[in-house]
Amino acid sequence: MFDLLLRDGLIVDGTGASPTRGDVGILGDRVGQVGDLAGAEAAQTIPCAGRLVCPGFIDVHSHSDVFLLIEPGAQSKIAQGITTEVIGNCGASAAPRSGAARMPADWQAHLPAVSWRTLAEYRHRLAEARPAVNVAALVGHNTLRGSVLGYDPRPARPDELADMIRQLEQALDEGAVGLSTGLAYAPGMFAPREEIHALAAAVARRGGIYTSHMRSEGSRLIEAIEETLEVGRATAVRVQISHLKTSGPANWHKLDAAIGLIERARAEGIQVVADRYPYTASSTDLDILLPPWAAAGTRDEILGRLQDSALRERIRAELESTHPARADWERVVIGSTGRPQLRRFTGRSIAEAAEAEGVAPATMALALMIEDELRTQAFFHGMSEANMWRILALSWVMIGSDASLRSPKGPLGADHPHPRAYGTMPRFLRAALDGRSVPIAEAVRKMTSLPAQQFGLRDRGKICPGAAADIVVIDPRTVRDTADFAEPHRFPEGVETVIVNGVPTLQHGRWTGLRAGRWLPR
């Protein structure tokens, strides 16, 4: 007798094969049998007629590291059908952490102090929290570099590089799956290629993966891709380009060259893939606009420069040279703010806010950074929708939200996130079902077996006997995202049941209160 029987669904098994009608029998935390189980008995049966039955989705690009400790129910992810999150992306990770390493502003706001240093200690905290989702973790290069040499704009000394490698190897031995870089951010932007190669080589020796938020996604996109591919070429590490895009209308034409570079590298034998979310706006801290020299050092040092009238004028002049037109500022929309009195600007572009305040847009941006103490988040609207769908259709591109988990209620419900935090997977599914993207079997593969293979999650990403029982039941008629930039804290529709390691966390659209996530791989 099965513990759980999913009866008469359209099984999309994650391999890319055509869907087939049948049943899925679950024993404990594993899939027992798949097929015609008409005579089988089960402790619990879930009717699935007219529904898609898919492997649980793997969010290959998540930033939920700290938020999993605050809201372990991970509602915004579970509601999308996500059963596994890959955390530690873009160079920022919860661990290992020491010295001057600082957390992203939104993590810091919710958890000002941490009680761990090593990845093993963070894993212990996470196990105590009992998350609803499975977790695989990358080591963030910015966190690692900040721990060892702070935020100085200089190369690491040989002893500092050796310390970074030692801490990275320890984290890999304690369960990390690889290294991520955020080379558009301090202090990663100050790291020379030799440093990245040395760290990636350590990852390759342990069979891990290297993911990169590259130095540029716009004006120097091609050069950034070449740099990233060279890491794979020099070290034989598996490479993943984070949120592949062509930012800014002036760079939209570069997509052919970008794809050509990557596909030639793949043909050469470099193991390179990418991830992407189905939106044309990115989201990060507003202070990413600062020139590198102004972003160096501690938070207090950055704020000190902004408050120095002469230095602020120099920064303002540089911002105006890189963003000369009003249209440049119309594409930068204010999201979450740390200070409640600044929330009147949320949802307004920098251009609109500046006009309301009677100042120049660059002056407005700097004023927000100063008053909000670098905690302002922003949406950057500058991508081509045609390019987005073309990227998402590539066979080697996986789906990642690039978002931390959220919940409409509680401490994570008060900010103003990008709608991708709630809508990524259903949005992509809807496009596939409506014929605007790849066929549904291929869409599911991009969210299941492809990322499982990429991250070495051997028993995830497929529905077959012996696989982990991470399964999602979806109504193909109604599945869609409902979150938008005006109202981001809205759950999607059509994701009816989500099972993690054989345990229903969402069943018939209702939260069960059960959490059965695990650390992966194990």
N, C-alpha and C positions, 0 to 999 in steps of 0.2 A: 504493500500500500504506500502511495506517495504521501508526503506531508502536504504538498500543494500541487494542484493540477490546473494548468491553464488550458481551457477547453475550446477547441474549434476556432483558433485564431489564424490569421495570415502571417506566417512566420517569415520574417526577414532576418536571416541568420547571421548577418554581419560580414559574410564572405564576399558579397557582391553578386551572389547567385540569385536567380529569380525567386520571388516569394512563393511559398507553398502553404497550402492549408493543412493544419494539423494541431496536435496537442503537445504540451510540454509538461512532463512530470518532474517534480523537484523532490529530492531526498536530502534533508538537511540543508547544507549550503551549496549543494551541487545539482546540476541538471542530471536527472537519472535517465530519462528516455525522451525521444522526440519522434513524433509521427502519429499514426492512428492508434490512440490509446482508448478506444471506445469501451473496452471492458474493464478498464482500470478503476481502482478505488482510491480515494484520497481523503485525508482528514479535512481538507478544505479545497473547494473547487471555485475557480474564477471563470465565469463565462466570457469568452473573447470573440464571439461571432461578430464579424464586421470590423474587427479591430486588428491593427498591426501589432505583432509581438516581436520585439527587437531586443538585442543585447543592450544592457545599460550603457548609456553614452559616457564617453571619456572626455572630459574637458581638458584638453592638452595644454591650455594656457590660462591658468588661474592665479589669483593673488589673494587667496583666502587664508594664508598662513596663520595670521593672528586671529582673524575673525572666526575661525573654526573653534577657537577656545571660548569665544564670546557667545556665539550662536551655533552650537554643534548640530542643531537640527538642520542647518544648511538649506532652509526652505526654498530660497530662490534657485538653487541648483537642483534639488530633488524635483521641484515642480516642473523643471525642463526635461526630466528624464535622465539627468546626470547622476551616475552612481560612483564615478571616480573623478577626482580632481588632481591635476599635476600642479603643485604649488612651487613657489620659489623662482618665479619667472622674472625676466627683465633685470636681472642682477640683484634683486632684493629678495632675501629669504629670512625666515624667522631664526635660522641657525645655520652654521655656528656664529656666535656673536660675542664680542668682547671689545675692549679698548674704546675707541671713539665711534664705533659703528652706530649709526642712527637708523631708525625705522622710517618708512614712508609716513607722511604727515597723517594720513587717515588711520593707520595702525597706532601711531603714537597718541592720537586723540582718544582712542578707546582703551589703550593699555599703555599708560605712560612708562611703566617699569616692567621689566621681564625678570623672571627668576631662573632662567636657564642660560647656559653658555654653549654647550655642545648639542649636536643633533640628537644624541641619545637622550639628553635631558628634555629637549623639546618633545620628542616622541613620548616620553613618559607623561608629560603634561597633556598631550593630545589623547593618549589612551585613557587618562582620567576623565577627560571631557566626553568620551564616547561619541565621536562624530557619526552622523548618519551616512556619510559618504566614505568611500575608500580614498586613501591619500597616497600619492607618490610625490617625492620631494626632490627638487633641484637645489643645489647650493648657489646662492647669489654671489657673483663676483664683487659687486659693490659692497655687500655686507662683509665679505671676506677681506677686501682691500681696506675698507674702513676700519675693520678690527685690528689690522696689522700696522698700517701706516697712516691712518686717518684720511683726510680729504685734501692733502697737499697736492698741488698740480706738478707732480714730478714722477719719474720712473721709480720703481721699487729697487732698493739696494739688494744685492745678492742674498744677504741674510733674511731680508724681509720676504723676498720671493720664496725662499726655502721654507719660511714659516707659513706662508699662504699655501704652498703645496702640502706641507705636513697637515694643516688643518683640513684642507680639502680631502686628502686621502683618508683622514680619520672619519670625516663625515660620510664618505663613500662606504667605508667599512661599517659604519653605523646605520646604513640603509638608504642613503641618497642615491638617486639614479643618474646624476650627472651635474653639470655646471651650467649656469645661465649667466650671460652678460647683459648689461644695460649700458652700452657704449655711448648713448646720447646723454647720459646722466653722470653727474659727479658721484664718486671719483673715477668711475670706469672710463670716462672720456679722457682721462690723463694717462691711461695705461698704454704703453707701446705694444706693437704686435708681438714682440718677443715674449712679453709677459703672458699674453693670452695663449700663445703656442705652448709655453711651458706648462701652464695649468691644464690645457686641453690634452696634452700628452699624458699627464697623470690620470685624467679621466679615461682616455683610451686604454691605458694599461689595465684598468679595472672594468672594461667593457661598458662604460657609461656613455652618455650622450652630451653634446654641446649644443645649447640653444642660444640664440643671440638676438636681442633688440639691437640692431646695427647702429653704426655711428650716424647714418643718414638714411632717411626714407623718402627724400625729396631731391634736392639739388645735386647731391653726391650719391644717389642711390646705386648707380652702377659700380662706383668705386667701393662702396660699402659691401655690396654683394661679392665683389672680387676678393676683398679682405676676408670675408666670412668663408668663402670657398677655399681660400688658401689655408685656413686652419685645418680643414678636413684633408686637404692635399698633403700638408706637412706632417700631420700627426696620425692620420687614419682614424680619427674620431668620427662618430656619426654626428651629422650636423643638422640643425633645424633652424630655419630662418623664422623668427617670430613675426607674427602679423604682417605678412608680405603685402606691400601696398606701394602705390605711387602717389605721394602726398603733394598736393598743390597742383592746380591746373597746368602750370608751366612744365610739370614733370609727367603728365599723364601719357605722353607719347613714348616714354621710356619702357613701357611694359614689354614690348617685343624683345628689346635688348636684354631686359632682366630675365625673362623666361628663357631666352636663348642661352644665356650664360649658365643658368642652373641646369638646363637639360643637357648641355654639352658636358658639364661636370658630372652629371649622373651617368652619361654614356662613358665617360672616362673611368668610372668606377668609384667616384666619391659618393658616399652615402649621405645624400642631402635631401631633405624634405622641407616643408613649410607649414605654417598654420595661418588661419585667417578667420575673422568674424564677419558676419553678413550685414555690416553697417558701413556707411561712408563717412562717419565721424569717429575720430579717436578720442581718448580721454586720458588726461594725466594732470600733474600739477601745473598750475599757471606759470610757475617759475622756470619751467623748461625753456621759456622764451629768453632767459638770461644768457648773455654771451659766456663762454667757458671761463674766462678770467673772473667774472663776477659770481660764478657759481661755485668757485673753489672755497674750501675751508668749511668750518662749522656753520650751523644755522645762524648763530650769533654774529659770526664774521660776515656772512652774506647780508644779513639785516643791517649790519654796521655800514657796509658799502652803500646800501640803498638809502640809508638815513644821512649819509654824507652828501651834502648838496653838490659838491664838485663831481664826485663819483657818480651820483645819481644822474646828473646831466650828461655825463659821458655814456652811461648805460642807455639813457633815453635816446640820445643821438644814434646809437648803434641799433636800437630797436626800430627807429624810424627809417633807417637805411635798409634794414631787412624786411620791414613791413611798410612800404612807402604809401600804399593806397588804402583808402577807407575800406575797400572790399577785403583787404587782408585782415582787418580787425572785425569786420562783420562775420567772418568765418570762425572767430574765437568767441565761444559762448560760455558764460560763467555758470559753473555747476555748484557744487557744495562749497560752503564757506565755514570757517571755524567760528567766527564771531556772529552771533545772531543778528546784530544790527546791520550786517552786510548781506543778509539773505534777500533783501529787497532787490538785489542785482541778479539773483539766480534766474537763469533762463533768458537773460538779456545778453546781447553781444557786447564786447568791449566798446565797439563803436557807438552802440545805443547808450550804454552807461556813461560813456564819456560825453556824449551830447547832452544828456540829462544833467550832468554835473558841470558842464561848461568848460571842459578841459580837453586837451588832445588825447587821442586813444593811448599812446605810449605812456603818457602821464597817468592816465586812469589805471592802466595795468600795473604800473609800479606802485601806485597808491594802494591798490588792493593787496599786493604782496606785502607791503609794509604794515598796513593796518591789520591784516589777517595773519601776520607772522608766518608767511609762506605756506599757509594751509589751504589756500584757494585751489579748487579743482576747476578744470575747464574742458569743454568739448571743442575739438578742432575739426571743423567741417571743411574738408579739402580734397576728398577723394572722388574718383570717377565711378559711378555706379556700373557702367559697362565694364570697366576694368575689374571691379569687385567680382562680378559674376563670372568673368573669364578666369580669374584667379581661383575662385571657389570650385570651378569645374575641373581644374587640373588634377590628374590622378594621384599626384604626390602631395596634395594640400589637404591637411586635416582641419577640423573645425575647433576653434578655441574661443572662449568668451572674452579673454583678456580682462576679466572682472573678478572682484572679490564677491563672496556670497553676501546676500542681504536678506532681511526679513521685514515685512511691512510694519510689524510691531516690535517694540523693544529697542535696545540701544542702536541697532543697525537700521532702523527705519526712519531716522530723523534727518538723514542727509539727502542729497539729490544726485544719485548715481546715473551713469550711462544706462540706457534701457537694455543694453546687452547683458547686464547682470541678471535679468529675468527672462530675456527673450531669445537668446542666441540660437539654441537648438530648435525650438519650435518654428522660428522664423526661417531657418534653412530648410526644415522639413516641409513647411508650407510651400516654399518656392519649388521644391522638388516635386511635390504632389500636384502643383499647378502647372508643371511643365516649363517653369522659368529657369530651371537649373538641371542638374544631372538626374537620371532616373532614381526612384526611391531606393532601390537596392544599393546603388552606388553612394547615395547620400548617407545611408546608414553605415556603409563600410567606412566612410570618412570619419565617422564618429565612434567607431567601435574597433574592428579588427586592425585597421591601419594604425591608429595610435597605440593599440595593445602591442603590436609588433614593434613599433618604434621605441617604446619604453620598456620592452622586455617583460610585459605582463602576460605571461605565457598562458594562463587559464582564463583570461578575460577577452571580451570583444567578440565572442561567437556564442551561438546557441547550438550546442552539441553535447552528447553524453560526456560527462566528466568535467565540463566547464563550470566555472563558478556561476552560481545562480544570481547574477545581476541581470535583471530583465525589466523591460518597460512595455506597458500596454497602452496603445495610442489609438484614439479615434481619428481616422484619416479625414473624415468629413469636417471635423471641427478644430483640429489642431492648428494653433496660430499664436503668435505673440500678441500681447495687448499693451505692454509697456511702451511708452514713447518718451521723448525728451521733456515734455510738459508734465507727465505723470509717470515717472519711472518705476514706482513701487507697485507694480501690478503683475499678478501671476498670469502665465499663459493659460490657454484653454486646450482641451483635448488630450492632455497627458493624464490618464486615468489611474494607472497603477504603476508603482515603482517598487521593485523588489531588490534589496541589497543583501547579498550573501544568504539568499533564501528567506529573508525576512521582509514582509510588506511594510514599507515605510509610508507610502501613500497608497490607499486602496479605494477604488471607486471614487476618487477625488477627495477622499477624507484622510486627514493625518491620523496615523495610528499611535503616534508617540514612541514608536520603536526605532532604535538606532543600532545599526549593525555594521558600520563601516570598519575597515581594517587598514593597517599600514601595508603598502605594496612596494615592491614585490616581497613575497615571503615564502 
